[in-house]
């Protein structure tokens, strides 16, 4: 049974809010979904509590978002609060004040939590369901939910990004390997059409902003691509070199769903010093090899424990060892990438080269479940699949197109339409 705790005094709420607002205003930057403390793990966003669904809520409907996460190495629940910030299409704060986009309070207690059960690693699992009786959203656009320590509002422990849609246009999209680079076997090109329906758009080249994402990655997205031409009021985006993506490769996969045995692509699994450790079968470069189809999940991960009744609290944590054979170190840094790395090229997911063994290695703390991953090189700019994964036009990728609208006089980007399409 999950525990609930409730509200502090009004004076503390006011002082916490003022302190938090001051800190976030002074340090405004583009937000992304990520833990911001080492003890925060398994951060997930589930739209309507559905695994794999886009974190998009339709304005004015019963849609809801569940944000869940664990705080490890403790059995004592930490008191957290959360706040919502409205953002523009670039994930920078829009500058709107709370009452413009929020109906209710914007400093709420995280009161749904539960301790782990019969696990070697102690943790507390937290859940936030939103909208709720304390707060409801009034505007469409991008939002970030920030969770912070109750006694120290400036100490933000995680950020979770999601979208709110006010559907006003129809967006249809497609993807082909026959790109404007020619019949190249390493790229895919997206095209799409925006039908304004009854929306009167004054200047489509200025008022409309589009973003296209491959497998929900934010490192290689295409920003603010302009229409190729207009046709009977519709905005046509085709034969545009700015909509060409490296095709990449299917994600690698592994799973461990029980502490009693290994799993798919797990070479060894054992208990050491009362903690579990797993070794993933050694990987090899796939660049230059023949394309091989595999039904991946486009980078997603799924927490599950076959031996328990509630994976949120009875799935254990495992130290997972990755290794990638490489005869020599690359000139660019190499990173382990997937939704579990939150799209961030930071030292926590940077592979280390072992000169003696001639392999790249990394150990990551992960909860029992199924995982997708790949290896990306990155120094500045987007991550690249070219060196270790290869680029193959046959790869099945998911492309998300988001359409934002800011008419003259409006102070923020509203999200008015989106489309999802898979290659092949």
Secondary structure, DSSP 8 states (H G I E B T S, - for coil): --B------HHHHHHHHHHHHHHHHHT-----SEE-STTEEEEEEEETT-TT--SEEETTSS--EEEEEEEES-SS---EEEEEEEE-TTSSB----HHHHEEE-SSEE---EEE--S-SS-EEEEEEEESBTTEEE-S-EEEEEEEEETTEEEEEEEEEEEEEE---SEEEEEEES-BTTBS-TTEEEEEEEEE-TT---S-HHHHEEEEEEETT-SSS-EES---SEEETTEEEE-S-GGGEEE-----EEEEE--TTS--TTEEEEEEETTEEEEEE--B---TTS--------TT-EEE--TTSS-HHHH--EEEEEEEEE-SS--SS-EEEESGGGTT--SGGGB-EEETTTTEEEEEEEEESEEEEEEEEE-SSSS-B-TTTT---TT---EEEEEEEE--TT--S-EEEEEEEEE--
